[in-house]
Amino acid sequence: MHRPVAFCDGFTRRDFVRIGAAGVLGAQVSLSRLLAEAAAKDKSLIYVFLKGGLSTIDTFDMKPEAPVEVRGDFKEIPTNLPGVHVCEHLPRVARVMDKFSQVRSFTHRSSDHGPADHYMLTGFHPSAGFNGGLKPNNHHPAFGSVLAQKLGPRGSVPPYVCLPGMHPSGSSAYLGAAAVPFVIETDPSAPNFTVPDLAPPLLVETKRLEARRELLAQVDRYQRAAEAKANAGPRNVSVFSQRAFDLMTSPDAKKAFDLSAEPEKLRDDYGRNTLGQSCLFARRLVESGVRCVTVDHANWDTHDGNFTTLKNALLPKLDAAMATLFRDLSDRGMLDSTLVLITGEFGRTPKINKNAGRDHWGPCFTVLMGGGGIQGGRIIGASDKWAAQPAHTPYGPEDMAATLYHLLGLDPQSEMHTAEGRPMMTGAVSTVDASLALATSGPRSPHTLLTARKTWLRRSTTCLAWTRSPKCIPLRDVR
């Protein structure tokens, strides 16, 4: 039996599973028009978080001309994009490279698991006093919680779901109980997988559940009236009770969470493992109306035996799950309405260590984004000759947050409010500077990547169009 491998900070994947939480640019094309077109549809987000840090220098941004102590053991193979290569252990991904784009100049300042996790799951670097050992540990809400609070649920399904557990930085922070994710605390690849919270006690019919809820409402009426102003606890309990009842009594919710309804062949294509079945489950959930699904998968923390672990344990699962997810979404006509984000909290060091591993590396790595208004097949930015630093056009978590919020129909400059009414910014940006907007031309309609660039005095948001031409021109110069 495979034994769980601990991260360098001592946690294992099972520790986290146990966590509970209940273009062609025509004449006169304006920035506002581009943003409106990109965010026109009601969209969902699937965030596949590769906990520990995917080694993108060994997978998507390989350096075959680098010295052996940098380039490593793997070879490149061609993809369905001319001139673009990928790791030899991702042959199925190589056939769907046109369905997503790569940001190869991604960078941030943290190479520690806890702060980097929080940064990549929220768009905010944690402030002083952050304790990564807390569960949850959010100083700011995760992307899914923001979507839940801003947009609310569609129908009877929860707006935000985490599986096969909730990452410690995956919760709602100051947004409160209504934005906490529904957590699937069971491995979807397990035999006879079910979601326990959707099943009422044995022999309890729906009518009896309704009667029990009415009785509970009467008993709790005095408590709510007397304590609501002084104590947020009763409000939170009420939110969780209502959510549990709605899930247990809704046929649509039960159908959404019934993974056994998927064809056996499709389940095989995704892979009969935690990552594969979690990605399939995520597709099923967004198809049923869930706004955000975060898949937390470990352990990508390859300090020791990086190449052996990637080759034998990790990349075959990622290859099947990732390729099938993009193909499945495309075949169902869901890719334009589903934004898929695949990344870890950072990359791995350019130089291989003495244990044939690679260590944490925040200064430069590759982030994968597809669907939801992003044109596939593009490579944005570039790393230097050893993938140690961005060669040009660096982007960071604030940029990623601004991008996904706009694509999902939210304004990152808008306010959210804590339970006490304190205003908070949705994203770590403050102004949109159209003069910094960039775009490129190509044979297809443009879509936008919003980026937040740091300046001495403020943060400003810029815009890139994901189109065929690798050359960017200032949007302000388009005639």
FENSUL-V914111 format. One record per residue. N is the residue number from 1. PSI is psi in whole degrees, 0 to 359 (none if undefined). Layout:
n=N psi=PSI
n=N psi=PSI
This chain:
n=1 psi=135
n=2 psi=129
n=3 psi=137
n=4 psi=137
n=5 psi=130
n=6 psi=148
n=7 psi=170
n=8 psi=343
n=9 psi=5
n=10 psi=349
n=11 psi=153
n=12 psi=169
n=13 psi=323
n=14 psi=330
n=15 psi=319
n=16 psi=327
n=17 psi=330
n=18 psi=350
n=19 psi=134
n=20 psi=155
n=21 psi=30
n=22 psi=none
n=23 psi=135
n=24 psi=127
n=25 psi=107
n=26 psi=181
n=27 psi=140
n=28 psi=35
n=29 psi=121
n=30 psi=162
n=31 psi=316
n=32 psi=324
n=33 psi=318
n=34 psi=314
n=35 psi=319
n=36 psi=319
n=37 psi=319
n=38 psi=326
n=39 psi=17
n=40 psi=323
n=41 psi=157
n=42 psi=113
n=43 psi=166
n=44 psi=166
n=45 psi=131
n=46 psi=116
n=47 psi=108
n=48 psi=106
n=49 psi=115
n=50 psi=86
n=51 psi=128
n=52 psi=329
n=53 psi=101
n=54 psi=136
n=55 psi=91
n=56 psi=341
n=57 psi=339
n=58 psi=2
n=59 psi=297
n=60 psi=344
n=61 psi=61
n=62 psi=153
n=63 psi=76
n=64 psi=341
n=65 psi=357
n=66 psi=163
n=67 psi=158
n=68 psi=328
n=69 psi=355
n=70 psi=313
n=71 psi=333
n=72 psi=197
n=73 psi=340
n=74 psi=155
n=75 psi=160
n=76 psi=154
n=77 psi=153
n=78 psi=160
n=79 psi=185
n=80 psi=7
n=81 psi=122
n=82 psi=129
n=83 psi=358
n=84 psi=132
n=85 psi=162
n=86 psi=169
n=87 psi=143
n=88 psi=339
n=89 psi=15
n=90 psi=55
n=91 psi=327
n=92 psi=322
n=93 psi=324
n=94 psi=335
n=95 psi=355
n=96 psi=21
n=97 psi=341
n=98 psi=353
n=99 psi=356
n=100 psi=167
n=101 psi=162
n=102 psi=133
n=103 psi=102
n=104 psi=358
n=105 psi=36
n=106 psi=142
n=107 psi=148
n=108 psi=176
n=109 psi=359
n=110 psi=131
n=111 psi=26
n=112 psi=139
n=113 psi=302
n=114 psi=301
n=115 psi=320
n=116 psi=320
n=117 psi=309
n=118 psi=317
n=119 psi=313
n=120 psi=339
n=121 psi=348
n=122 psi=337
n=123 psi=0
n=124 psi=132
n=125 psi=136
n=126 psi=151
n=127 psi=179
n=128 psi=143
n=129 psi=3
n=130 psi=133
n=131 psi=100
n=132 psi=344
n=133 psi=349
n=134 psi=152
n=135 psi=100
n=136 psi=166
n=137 psi=16
n=138 psi=126
n=139 psi=331
n=140 psi=156
n=141 psi=147
n=142 psi=161
n=143 psi=316
n=144 psi=324
n=145 psi=322
n=146 psi=316
n=147 psi=319
n=148 psi=317
n=149 psi=320
n=150 psi=320
n=151 psi=337
n=152 psi=180
n=153 psi=158
n=154 psi=111
n=155 psi=218
n=156 psi=356
n=157 psi=152
n=158 psi=151
n=159 psi=336
n=160 psi=124
n=161 psi=138
n=162 psi=139
n=163 psi=153
n=164 psi=24
n=165 psi=173
n=166 psi=128
n=167 psi=146
n=168 psi=334
n=169 psi=22
n=170 psi=13
n=171 psi=193
n=172 psi=352
n=173 psi=233
n=174 psi=359
n=175 psi=345
n=176 psi=190
n=177 psi=326
n=178 psi=339
n=179 psi=5
n=180 psi=140
n=181 psi=154
n=182 psi=124
n=183 psi=126
n=184 psi=99
n=185 psi=38
n=186 psi=143
n=187 psi=118
n=188 psi=349
n=189 psi=357
n=190 psi=146
n=191 psi=141
n=192 psi=37
n=193 psi=132
n=194 psi=166
n=195 psi=104
n=196 psi=323
n=197 psi=348
n=198 psi=352
n=199 psi=121
n=200 psi=167
n=201 psi=150
n=202 psi=140
n=203 psi=10
n=204 psi=113
n=205 psi=164
n=206 psi=321
n=207 psi=321
n=208 psi=325
n=209 psi=319
n=210 psi=318
n=211 psi=320
n=212 psi=324
n=213 psi=320
n=214 psi=320
n=215 psi=316
n=216 psi=322
n=217 psi=320
n=218 psi=317
n=219 psi=323
n=220 psi=352
n=221 psi=314
n=222 psi=317
n=223 psi=317
n=224 psi=319
n=225 psi=322
n=226 psi=330
n=227 psi=349
n=228 psi=321
n=229 psi=332
n=230 psi=342
n=231 psi=122
n=232 psi=346
n=233 psi=308
n=234 psi=323
n=235 psi=317
n=236 psi=317
n=237 psi=319
n=238 psi=318
n=239 psi=312
n=240 psi=321
n=241 psi=316
n=242 psi=318
n=243 psi=316
n=244 psi=317
n=245 psi=314
n=246 psi=319
n=247 psi=318
n=248 psi=333
n=249 psi=1
n=250 psi=117
n=251 psi=323
n=252 psi=320
n=253 psi=317
n=254 psi=321
n=255 psi=318
n=256 psi=324
n=257 psi=7
n=258 psi=87
n=259 psi=336
n=260 psi=346
n=261 psi=348
n=262 psi=144
n=263 psi=142
n=264 psi=321
n=265 psi=318
n=266 psi=321
n=267 psi=322
n=268 psi=320
n=269 psi=319
n=270 psi=331
n=271 psi=129
n=272 psi=66
n=273 psi=174
n=274 psi=314
n=275 psi=312
n=276 psi=310
n=277 psi=332
n=278 psi=320
n=279 psi=320
n=280 psi=315
n=281 psi=320
n=282 psi=315
n=283 psi=317
n=284 psi=321
n=285 psi=315
n=286 psi=329
n=287 psi=331
n=288 psi=356
n=289 psi=356
n=290 psi=134
n=291 psi=323
n=292 psi=131
n=293 psi=124
n=294 psi=121
n=295 psi=116
n=296 psi=108
n=297 psi=136
n=298 psi=165
n=299 psi=115
n=300 psi=18
n=301 psi=80
n=302 psi=63
n=303 psi=328
n=304 psi=136
n=305 psi=45
n=306 psi=312
n=307 psi=321
n=308 psi=316
n=309 psi=315
n=310 psi=312
n=311 psi=315
n=312 psi=329
n=313 psi=324
n=314 psi=309
n=315 psi=324
n=316 psi=324
n=317 psi=317
n=318 psi=320
n=319 psi=311
n=320 psi=312
n=321 psi=313
n=322 psi=313
n=323 psi=317
n=324 psi=324
n=325 psi=311
n=326 psi=319
n=327 psi=317
n=328 psi=314
n=329 psi=319
n=330 psi=315
n=331 psi=328
n=332 psi=2
n=333 psi=25
n=334 psi=353
n=335 psi=322
n=336 psi=335
n=337 psi=6
n=338 psi=114
n=339 psi=126
n=340 psi=127
n=341 psi=125
n=342 psi=119
n=343 psi=164
n=344 psi=190
n=345 psi=340
n=346 psi=183
n=347 psi=204
n=348 psi=157
n=349 psi=144
n=350 psi=319
n=351 psi=134
n=352 psi=137
n=353 psi=181
n=354 psi=346
n=355 psi=22
n=356 psi=31
n=357 psi=179
n=358 psi=144
n=359 psi=182
n=360 psi=143
n=361 psi=101
n=362 psi=336
n=363 psi=336
n=364 psi=127
n=365 psi=179
n=366 psi=135
n=367 psi=139
n=368 psi=129
n=369 psi=135
n=370 psi=161
n=371 psi=183
n=372 psi=20
n=373 psi=356
n=374 psi=125
n=375 psi=132
n=376 psi=166
n=377 psi=11
n=378 psi=149
n=379 psi=117
n=380 psi=129
n=381 psi=183
n=382 psi=151
n=383 psi=169
n=384 psi=189
n=385 psi=339
n=386 psi=10
n=387 psi=35
n=388 psi=327
n=389 psi=156
n=390 psi=135
n=391 psi=329
n=392 psi=168
n=393 psi=61
n=394 psi=144
n=395 psi=156
n=396 psi=186
n=397 psi=325
n=398 psi=320
n=399 psi=315
n=400 psi=318
n=401 psi=314
n=402 psi=321
n=403 psi=306
n=404 psi=324
n=405 psi=316
n=406 psi=318
n=407 psi=331
n=408 psi=5
n=409 psi=16
n=410 psi=152
n=411 psi=115
n=412 psi=349
n=413 psi=354
n=414 psi=165
n=415 psi=148
n=416 psi=168
n=417 psi=139
n=418 psi=174
n=419 psi=334
n=420 psi=1
n=421 psi=5
n=422 psi=129
n=423 psi=141
n=424 psi=147
n=425 psi=142
n=426 psi=314
n=427 psi=165
n=428 psi=54
n=429 psi=161
n=430 psi=330
n=431 psi=152
n=432 psi=119
n=433 psi=97
n=434 psi=336
n=435 psi=342
n=436 psi=359
n=437 psi=135
n=438 psi=151
n=439 psi=162
n=440 psi=160
n=441 psi=155
n=442 psi=180
n=443 psi=358
n=444 psi=163
n=445 psi=143
n=446 psi=149
n=447 psi=164
n=448 psi=142
n=449 psi=114
n=450 psi=138
n=451 psi=143
n=452 psi=110
n=453 psi=133
n=454 psi=137
n=455 psi=177
n=456 psi=323
n=457 psi=339
n=458 psi=172
n=459 psi=143
n=460 psi=152
n=461 psi=129
n=462 psi=172
n=463 psi=133
n=464 psi=143
n=465 psi=131
n=466 psi=93
n=467 psi=183
n=468 psi=321
n=469 psi=133
n=470 psi=352
n=471 psi=129
n=472 psi=139
n=473 psi=148
n=474 psi=130
n=475 psi=327
n=476 psi=341
n=477 psi=356
n=478 psi=135
n=479 psi=none
